[in-house]
Amino acid sequence: MKKLLIIVFLLFAFCKIGFSQQSTTARNVEDYYLLLPVDYFMCDVPDFNDSPSGRIKSEKVKDLKNGYIEAETATGNLFVVLYKNRILNKDIIALSLDCGPGCMCSVFTFMEYTTAGEWAAVEVIPWEPIETYVQELSEKGGMEVFPSYVLPQYGTTIIANDYETKKKLFELKWDGQKFSLVKPQ
């Protein structure tokens, strides 16, 4: 009987710890969107008034079920997508802001929100193979190719299109931990 009580107590303690950790750290895409640094919303606009209600009002598309937000910022549309790394039990946030050719505010990055309450870059994209492939396409076509990345509202595959022609260049497939380059056949 004493062993049974100890086992029940230990099970209760582990369940309570697991539940409390999960409930305090579980966030949806909008939670992360509201925690993003203000730079993604204002960039070169000095009089931008940043607030949670202002950010929510700037949302054009909010799909919490699919972990997707599209918001209108001072410099262009900001796309925010939540990816789950099920192996490491981490949330990864993909950000894309394309404000046009030559715009220094454009961004395509992946970050995680640390337990210290800070954003940290996450390396989940195979940049070297992408750069090599884009260079091959540029040489083959006789002009420089610039990928423009489209974050998905449905699914996890990112599409890379040529910035000028809008022609699909390649895909980035999510395997649950990182992306891999998939060239067209």
N, C-alpha and C positions, 0 to 999 in steps of 0.2 A: 504494500500500500504506500509506503514511504517513497519507494522508487517511482511509483506511478505519479505521485504528487510532484516529485522533482521533475519528471519528464513533462508533465502538463505545464508546470511553471516555466520550464525552459522553452517549450514550444510557444507559450503565450508571449514570453519576452522577445523571442526571435520574430514572431509575427508582428508584434507591436513595433519593434525597431524597423523592420522592413517596411511596414505600412507608413510609419512617420517619415522615413527617408524618401519614400516614393512620393508621398503627397506634398512634401515641401519642395522637391526638386522638379516635379513634373510641370512642364510648361508647354503651351501651344505656340504656334507661329506668331500670333499677335503679342503674346507676352515678350517674346524675343524682339519683335519689331519695335515695341515700346522702349526696350532697353538699348537699342542701337545708338551709337554715338551721333550727335547732332550733325556732324560733318556730312553724313549721307543725305541729309535733308536740305542743307543750305549751301554747302560748298562755297561758291563765290558770291553769295547773297548776304551782305552784312546785316540787313535789317530783318532777318527771318525771326519770327517769334515761335520758339519751339515749346510744345507742351503735349502731354498725353492726349488731351481732347483735340488739339490741332492735328496730331498725327492720325488719330482715328478718323477725323473729318477728311483727311487727305487720301484715305483708302478708296480706291476705285473698285477693286475686287478683293473680297475677303472670303476665303474658303478654308475655314479652320479644319474641316474634316480631312482635306487633302494637304494641309500644311502650306498654304499658298496665300500671299498677299501681293497685290499690285497697288502702289501708291503714287500719287502725283506729287513730286517735289519741286522745289524752285528751279532745279536744273534738268528735270526730265522724269521719266517714270522709273521708279525703284521697284524691283521685283525681289521678294523675299520668299525663300522656300526652305522648309524644314526637312532635313534628312535624318534618319535614325541609323546610328551605328549600333546594331544589335549585338555585336561581338564585345565591344567595349562599353556598351550601355551609355552612349553619349549622343547628345543632339548636336547636329552640325547644321549651321545656317548658311545657305547660299545666298549671295547678294549680287544683283546685276543692276547697274545704272548706266545707260547709254545715252549720253547727251549730245552725240553728234561727232563728226570728224574734227579732230584737233582739240576737243574739249578735255581739259585736264581733270574734270570731275568724274569721268567715266570709270566704272569699277566692275570687276568680275572677281569675286573672292569667296572664300569659305572660312567660317569662323566658328568657334565654340565659346560659350559663356562659362567661364571657370567658376569653381566653388569660391574663389576669392572675389567674385563679382566683377571680373574684368573680361574683356574680349581677347581671344588669342587666335592667331591664324592657324589653319589646319591644312596640311598638305594632303589633298585627296585627288588632285588632278595630275595626270602624267604629262607635265609641261614639256619635257625634252622630246618625246615622240611627237607631240603636237607641233612643236616648232619645226622639227625636221620635216614633217608631212606638209605643213603650210609652206615651207621653203621649196619643197618639191613641186607643189601646185603653182607657186609663183614662177618658178623657172620654166615649168611646162607651159604655162599660159602666157608668158612674156610680160606679165605685170604683177605687181605686188598684191598679195591676197591678205585681207584683214578679216579674221573671224569675228562674227557677232553672235553672242550666245543667248539662246532662248531657254529660260528656265521653265520647266513644265508645271502646269496646274494639275495635270493628271499623269500619274506614273512617275518615274524617276529618271528618265533619259533626257539629257540636255542635247539640244540640237545646235550645231554651229553652222551658221550661214555666212556666205560672203557678204561683207558689209555693203558693197556697191551693187552687186547683181542679185542679192538675196537668194542665190542658189545654195542648196544644201552642200556643205563641205564634208562634214563628218558628224558622228554622234559620240556622246560620252555616256557610257552605260554604268549605272550604279550597281555594285555587287553586294551592298550591305555594309561595306567598309571603305571602299574607294571607287574611283571611276576608272574605266578603261576606254581607250580610243578605239572606235569602230569606224573603219573607212568604208566608203560605199563600194559596192561590187561592180 
